[in-house]
Amino acid sequence: MNLLLIRLIIFAVLFFAGLKLYRMYRQWKRDRDADEQDASPANPMVRCAWCKVHLPENDALREKGEWFCSPDHRDKFLAEDTSGD
């Protein structure tokens, strides 16, 4: 009976130690994956031709080789460009 109790305690300690190591491994892997995602190339920034504000390329509008942050700025820029010709 005494030997059985000692084996049970040893098994419980090993089980919880293994569980703790597994959780540490999962956290390490999550952190490593997050670092790899941060290191991946980000969306390039472009500058609005009207207001000179920088914004991500996938949020910007492109017209006649220029980038714009909004349709309003695009229209103002193009109206000014055509009136200057």
Secondary structure as UniProt FT lines:
FT   HELIX           2..39
FT   STRAND          45..47
FT   TURN            49..51
FT   STRAND          54..56
FT   HELIX           57..59
FT   STRAND          61..63
FT   TURN            64..65
FT   STRAND          66..68
FT   HELIX           71..84
//
